[in-house]
């Protein structure tokens, strides 16, 4: 009789319990949703870049007749937004503004450059790390999730010490002791578009929580000064001569 009751209980309880969805199916659904979101974001960024190109074309067309200041202001805002985005060729928009408007626009392009890159840093600096950690975990990126968790829990000094220990001595000194100088060099080295461009570099720098905000602002002001200052002094002929 006890065996019969036990088997009866199992037969009654098993149909009522919902069968959980396979973990593989749930992971694929999450991955597809993330990919769709990334495609939508890429399309929005592409539209933004196309709009900036059209605006620059309009500015070039009416350059000789005199254009309203609001048009230049809108172009500078778009340029600051594009240069803050990872993997976006925002610097091309800045050069185009300099070519169209001439040397007198160099200070405004400089301010927009610093503002855009600093915005990327601040987005990374104040982005909620638990959200990023959960996102990586749901995507199955366990190492990335653990690394973000370490950023949340370990103090900056401890993480800098680990970074110095893991890297070769010369690279550890550059990325730890001279990390602000390294950021400034990366912003001026050609080919950094492959690692996210200026916006991507500053976004990661903010996420790392290893950089002081005021020192980063000073770094950006120095690192982005050479080109606008040269154009302001020598004019836009430096682009044609190069």
N, C-alpha and C positions, 0 to 999 in steps of 0.2 A: 504493500500500500504506500509507504513513503516514497518508493521509487516512482510509482505511478503518479503521485502528486507532483513530484519534482519535474518529471517529464511534461506534465500538463502545464505547469507554470512556465516552462521554457517555451512551449508551443504557443502559449497565449501572449507572452511578453515579447517574443521575437518579432512578430509582424507589426506590433505597434511602434517599435523603436525605428526611427527614420534612418535609412542607410546613408552614411556620409558620402559626399562626393569624393571621387578619387583626387588625391593631392595633385597628381600630374595635371588633371583637367583644370583644377583651380589655378595652378601656376601658369598654365598656358593662357587662360582667360585674362589673368592679371598682366601677363607679358604683352598680349595683344592690345589691351586697354592702354598700357603705357606707350606702346608704339604708335597707336592712333593719336594719343595726346602729343607725342613728339612731332608727328607729321603735321598736325594742326598748328603747333607752335612754329614749325619751320615755314609753313605756308604764310602765316601772319608776318613773320620776319621778312620773308621774300616780298610780300606786298609792301611792307614798309620801305624796303630798299628800292623797289620799283618806283614808289611814290617820290622818294628822295631824288632818284635819277630824273624823273619827269619835272620835278621842281627845279633842279639844276638846269635842265634844258630850257625851261621857261625863263630862268634868270639870265642865261646866256643870250637868249633871243631878244630880251628887252634891255640888255645891258647898256646899249648906246643911247636909248631913249630915257634912261633913268627909271629905276625901279623903286617901289615903296620899301621903307625900312622893315615893314612887317614881313616881307618876303625873305629878307636876309635873316631875320630873327627866327622864322620858321625853319629855314635851312639849318641854322646853327642848333636848334633844338633837336631836329631829326638826326643831325650828325652826332650830337651828344648821346642820343638814344642808341644809335647804331654802334658806336664805338664801345658802349657799355655791354653790348651783347656778345657772347662767345661765338667765335667762328663767323663773324660778320665783317665784311671789308669796309668798315666805317672810315678808315683812314683815307680811302679813295675819295669819299665825299668831302673830307676836310681839305684835301689837295685841290679838288675841283672848286671849292669855294674860294680858296686863295687865288686860283687861276682866273676866276671870273671877276672877283671883287678887287683883286690887286693887293698891294702891300698894306693898305689901310685896314684890311680885314684881319690881318695877322693876330692882333691882340684878342679879337673876339673868338677866332678859331682856337687860340691857345686856352682861353677861359673855358670854352666848350669841351676841349679835350680833357682838361683837368677835371671838370665837373662830371663828364661821362665816365671816366675811369674811376673816379672816387665813388660814384654811384654804384658801380659794379662791386667795389670793395665793401661798401656799406651793406649792400644786399647780402653778400656772403657773410659779413660779420654779424648781422642780426637775424640771419635765417634760423628758425628753430631747429636745432640739431636733432631732437628726438623724432621729428617728422622725417628728416633725411635718413636717420637710422632705421626707422620702421619701413621706409620705402625700399631701402637696400635689402632688408630682411625679407620683405614680401617678394622681391624679385629673385630671391635665392642667392644674392651676393653676400655670403656670410662674412668673408674677409673684410669687405668694404663696410658692412654694418658694424663689425667688431672694431674697425679702425675709427669710425665715427663715435662709437661708444667710448673709446679711449680718449678721444678729443674732449668729450663731455666730462669725463671723470678725472683724468690725469692733469695735473697742473702744467702750464706751458714749459716751465723749467725742466720738468722730468721728460717731456716729449722732445725737447731740444737736445737733452743729453742722450736719449735713445737714438735720435737722428744722427747725432755726431758719431755715436758708436757704430752704427750700421754702415755708414758711408766711408769711403776712403778719406784719409786725413785731409787732403787738399780740398776735396769736395765738401766735406763736413764743415770746414772753416768758412767756405763761401756761402753755403746755405744756412749756416747758423750765425756765425760772427758778422758776416757781411751780407745778410739776407736782404737788406734794403738796397744795397748796391747791386745785388743780383737782380732784383726786380727792375731797377732802372736800366740795367744792361739788356735784360730780356725785352723791354719795351722798345728798344732801339735796334735790336738785331733783326735783320730780314729773315723771314721764314718762320717766325713764331706763330703765324696763322695756323700752322699744323697742330699746335698745342692749345689752340683756343683764342689766339690773338690777345690784344691788351685786355679786353673784357673778360676773357676766360682766365687769364693769369691773375687779374685782380680779384675775380670771384673766388678762386681757389685760395688766394692769400687771405681773404676775409674769412672763409670757412675754416682755415687752419687755426684761427685765433692766436696766431703767433706774432702779429704785427700791431703796433700801436697806431691808432688812427691819425694823430697829429704828425707823427713821423712819416706815415705813409703819404699824407697830403704833401708834406715837404718833399718827399722823394718824387712824387708825381710832378710837382711844380718845377723841379730841377730837370727831371728826365725828359719831359715833353717840351722844354723851352728851346732847344737848339734850332729846330726847323722854323717855327714861327718867328723867332728872333732874327734868323738869317733872312727870311723873306721880308721882314719889316725893314731891315737895314739895306739889303741889296736888291730887293724887288723879286718879282716872279720869274725873272729871266734865269734864275738858278735851275728851274725845272727844265727849261728848254736846253740849257747848256749841258745838263747831265744826260 
